């Protein structure tokens, strides 16, 4: 079993470079560079849990701002984005799809008194 490849969307108008760190010493970390409003996809992952994604955002010629990193004790999540949160502030965030959770077969709608 392998985890999905890590994908990072750069939703900013700036170039971004950074590192994807994995939990195990048997896993190679990934360095990445993303052009403005573009995407990057890892070439490998295997069974490596992700622990951190860092990013430096180029806001001017050779002028970088460090984005707030995405950190985890170890996750299999794979979809992330660099977003701008202020004039010169950025962060990495997990992308969550808009699909609704499936309702369990044994789910019973609460009565009006239980609401």
VENSUL-V522584 format. One record per residue. RES is the residue in one letter. SS is DSSP state (H for helix, E for strand, L for the rest). PHI is phi in whole degrees, -180 to 180 (* if undefined). D_LAST is the distance of its C-alpha to the last C-alpha in Angstrom with 2 decimals. Layout:
res-><RES & RES>
ss-><SS & SS>
phi-><PHI & PHI>
d_last-><D_LAST & D_LAST>
//
This chain:
res-><X & X & X & X & X & X & X & X & X & X & X & X & X & X & X & X & X & X & X & X & X & X & X & X & X & X & X & X & X & X & X & X & X & X & X & X & X & X & X & X & X & X & X & X & X & X & X & X & X & X & X & X & X & X & X & X & X & X & X & X & X & X & X & X & X & X & X & X & X & X & X & X & X & X & X & X & X & X & X & X & X & X & X & X & X & X & X & X & X & X & X & X & X & X & X & X & X & X & X & X & X & X & X & X & X & X & X & X & X & X & X & X & X & X & X>
ss-><L & L & L & L & L & L & E & E & E & E & L & L & L & L & E & E & E & E & E & E & E & E & L & L & L & L & L & L & L & E & E & E & E & E & L & L & L & L & E & E & E & L & L & L & L & L & L & L & L & E & E & E & E & E & E & E & E & E & E & E & L & L & E & E & E & E & L & E & L & E & E & E & E & E & E & L & L & L & E & E & E & E & E & E & E & E & L & L & E & E & E & E & E & E & L & L & L & L & L & L & L & L & L & L & L & L & L & L & L & L & L & L & L & L & L>
phi-><* & -125 & -81 & -62 & -64 & -71 & -126 & -127 & -99 & -98 & -92 & -102 & -94 & -128 & -72 & -133 & -137 & -174 & -140 & -105 & -108 & -112 & -69 & -89 & -71 & -83 & -107 & -87 & -68 & -113 & -94 & -140 & -137 & -133 & -72 & -56 & 51 & -130 & -130 & -129 & -135 & -62 & -94 & -152 & -158 & 64 & -105 & -92 & -81 & -87 & -115 & -162 & -127 & -112 & -153 & -116 & -105 & -85 & -96 & -167 & -56 & 56 & -119 & -119 & -117 & -82 & -77 & -67 & -72 & -92 & -129 & -152 & -75 & 145 & -130 & -96 & -56 & -133 & -107 & -137 & -146 & -95 & -124 & -95 & -111 & -167 & -54 & -135 & -130 & -142 & -151 & -97 & -138 & -81 & -89 & -110 & -74 & -89 & -68 & -76 & -69 & -72 & -83 & -60 & -59 & -91 & -69 & -123 & -63 & -66 & -76 & -60 & -70 & -82 & -69>
d_last-><41.62 & 41.68 & 39.03 & 38.89 & 41.41 & 40.30 & 40.13 & 40.18 & 39.95 & 41.77 & 40.02 & 42.48 & 45.90 & 47.54 & 49.04 & 47.13 & 48.48 & 46.92 & 46.33 & 43.82 & 43.98 & 43.19 & 42.60 & 45.59 & 49.24 & 49.86 & 47.99 & 49.74 & 47.98 & 48.07 & 49.53 & 48.48 & 49.52 & 47.65 & 49.06 & 47.03 & 44.20 & 45.04 & 43.68 & 44.96 & 44.43 & 45.61 & 48.34 & 47.26 & 44.50 & 44.62 & 42.38 & 42.31 & 39.12 & 39.00 & 38.98 & 39.85 & 40.73 & 42.88 & 44.29 & 47.00 & 46.85 & 50.22 & 49.97 & 53.75 & 56.91 & 56.62 & 53.91 & 50.70 & 47.35 & 45.44 & 41.86 & 39.02 & 39.03 & 36.27 & 36.26 & 34.76 & 35.69 & 36.21 & 34.27 & 34.90 & 33.38 & 36.02 & 35.09 & 35.69 & 36.80 & 38.88 & 37.39 & 38.81 & 36.69 & 39.33 & 42.95 & 44.29 & 41.26 & 39.87 & 37.55 & 36.87 & 33.36 & 31.83 & 31.14 & 27.85 & 27.85 & 25.35 & 24.57 & 21.03 & 20.17 & 20.62 & 17.77 & 18.81 & 20.27 & 18.21 & 14.79 & 12.44 & 9.66 & 6.37 & 6.57 & 5.36 & 5.60 & 3.83 & 0.00>
//
